[in-house]
Amino acid sequence: MENYTNVNRQFINGKWSDGGDSAPINNLNPYSDEVIHSLSSANTIDVDAAFEAARLASDAWANSNPLFK
């Protein structure tokens, strides 16, 4: 995984990608309401892809050796 260089992107199925929604999620400073960072939002296609990747990986993970985990 890349070291904090893609914190405004989605990590889905082992790949970084831009969120499909055009509306950003703003991380605000609670004291000043200043925007600290903007994150790309996921759309339904991104969420479906992430869910499918997790579903496919869950069987292999559940059946893997506990020492591997």
HUCOR-V187624 format. One record per run of one state. SS is the DSSP state (H for helix, E for strand, L for the rest). FROM is the first residue (numbers start at 1). LEN is the number of residues. If there is no record, write none. Layout:
((SS;FROM;LEN) (SS;FROM;LEN))
This chain:
((L;1;9) (E;10;3) (L;13;2) (E;15;3) (L;18;3) (E;21;8) (L;29;6) (E;35;7) (L;42;2) (H;44;19) (L;63;7))
